[in-house]
Amino acid sequence: MPYRQHNSRSGGISRMPIDRHQIRNLLLSRREALSRESALNGTETIELDQTRVGRLSRAEAMQDHQMALEMARRHEAMLEAIDEALDRVDEDPHFGLCDDCGEPIAAERLALDPTQRCCVPCQSARERG
């Protein structure tokens, strides 16, 4: 079971287990919120009738539509990441350990985003290329 290091009151470092139940509940609430938001922001195809005079020009309407499609794509990617994290938290005994170096991911990092698979140094290295 992965453990998190934290400074104890005596100044030493103790190790405490990851609260998988709390992380699972956080992931479920985020998934529910994203699903509700996605349902409210439908990405229906817009009609570009050039004979109508409306508030938005054709270019603005196309830009708005593309932005809505991108937002829907990002929501879908976030939902997929949440579902993968839920699978890992339930089934992977190594959940909470960095995929690259195997060291524990900081509890604060997982509390902010339980979908993270790497510790900060390894994620930074990945982003640098």
Wavefront OBJ file of the C-alpha trace (Angstrom):
o trace
v 0.000 0.000 0.000
v 1.512 3.366 -0.948
v 2.210 5.680 1.926
v 2.633 9.423 2.205
v 5.408 10.993 4.221
v 4.496 13.798 6.560
v 6.305 15.580 9.324
v 5.149 14.509 12.726
v 4.934 16.883 15.682
v 8.105 15.421 17.109
v 9.994 16.556 14.026
v 10.459 13.072 12.611
v 8.929 11.806 9.419
v 6.136 9.269 9.641
v 4.362 7.486 6.831
v 0.603 7.418 6.553
v -1.516 5.380 4.115
v -3.341 7.018 1.240
v -7.027 7.486 2.004
v -8.345 5.687 -1.069
v -11.954 6.151 0.039
v -11.529 9.941 0.219
v -9.782 10.047 -3.160
v -12.481 7.862 -4.699
v -15.219 10.179 -3.357
v -13.385 13.220 -4.731
v -13.100 11.582 -8.162
v -16.775 10.619 -8.157
v -17.885 14.142 -7.247
v -15.675 15.631 -9.972
v -17.038 13.166 -12.517
v -20.615 14.042 -11.526
v -19.924 17.786 -11.779
v -18.273 17.403 -15.204
v -21.117 15.245 -16.458
v -23.683 17.830 -15.351
v -21.676 20.636 -16.945
v -21.292 18.667 -20.188
v -25.032 18.053 -20.318
v -25.718 21.771 -19.920
v -23.229 22.767 -22.619
v -24.490 20.688 -25.521
v -22.535 20.996 -28.750
v -25.298 20.846 -31.276
v -24.448 21.732 -34.848
v -25.148 25.367 -35.498
v -27.038 26.562 -38.529
v -25.200 29.193 -40.546
v -28.012 30.804 -42.511
v -26.396 33.689 -44.413
v -29.762 35.175 -45.320
v -30.665 35.915 -41.693
v -29.330 38.972 -39.992
v -28.486 38.096 -36.456
v -26.421 39.261 -33.547
v -23.462 37.140 -34.520
v -21.651 37.148 -37.784
v -20.977 33.892 -39.564
v -17.321 33.954 -38.474
v -18.247 34.547 -34.842
v -20.756 31.704 -34.963
v -18.136 29.359 -36.408
v -15.609 30.413 -33.774
v -18.135 29.890 -30.977
v -18.944 26.452 -32.352
v -15.261 25.468 -32.520
v -14.749 26.659 -28.951
v -17.746 24.594 -27.815
v -16.355 21.530 -29.588
v -12.957 22.016 -27.933
v -14.578 22.390 -24.513
v -16.543 19.183 -25.088
v -13.329 17.402 -26.140
v -11.566 18.585 -22.967
v -14.494 17.509 -20.775
v -14.403 14.086 -22.419
v -10.643 13.812 -21.801
v -11.119 14.820 -18.143
v -13.899 12.259 -17.703
v -11.665 9.592 -19.223
v -8.804 10.531 -16.864
v -11.184 10.390 -13.889
v -12.470 6.953 -14.915
v -8.891 5.677 -15.295
v -8.005 7.074 -11.855
v -11.086 5.396 -10.348
v -9.962 2.075 -11.818
v -6.455 2.581 -10.421
v -7.608 3.651 -6.954
v -9.815 0.539 -6.758
v -7.515 -2.047 -8.332
v -3.885 -0.875 -8.480
v -1.876 -1.519 -5.303
v 0.656 1.032 -6.587
v -1.848 3.896 -6.884
v -0.192 7.058 -5.571
v 3.276 6.045 -6.718
v 4.902 7.885 -9.617
v 4.700 5.973 -12.905
v 8.229 7.107 -13.807
v 10.333 6.866 -10.632
v 8.136 4.811 -8.298
v 8.335 7.364 -5.472
v 5.161 8.490 -3.676
v 3.271 11.367 -5.266
v 2.794 14.180 -2.737
v -0.502 13.883 -0.881
v -1.229 17.538 -1.615
v -0.779 16.902 -5.336
v -3.177 13.957 -5.268
v -5.660 15.948 -3.184
v -5.674 18.680 -5.847
v -5.791 16.277 -8.779
v -6.131 12.553 -8.081
v -5.728 11.797 -11.792
v -2.007 12.664 -11.604
v 0.276 9.743 -12.398
v 3.656 11.374 -11.768
v 5.399 13.269 -9.011
v 6.225 16.927 -9.666
v 9.886 16.386 -10.683
v 9.002 13.612 -13.147
v 6.061 15.577 -14.575
v 8.340 18.579 -15.055
v 10.872 16.359 -16.848
v 8.112 15.026 -19.109
v 6.988 18.544 -19.988
v 10.534 19.650 -20.789
v 10.714 16.779 -23.223
l 1 2 3 4 5 6 7 8 9 10 11 12 13 14 15 16 17 18 19 20 21 22 23 24 25 26 27 28 29 30 31 32 33 34 35 36 37 38 39 40 41 42 43 44 45 46 47 48 49 50 51 52 53 54 55 56 57 58 59 60 61 62 63 64 65 66 67 68 69 70 71 72 73 74 75 76 77 78 79 80 81 82 83 84 85 86 87 88 89 90 91 92 93 94 95 96 97 98 99 100 101 102 103 104 105 106 107 108 109 110 111 112 113 114 115 116 117 118 119 120 121 122 123 124 125 126 127 128 129
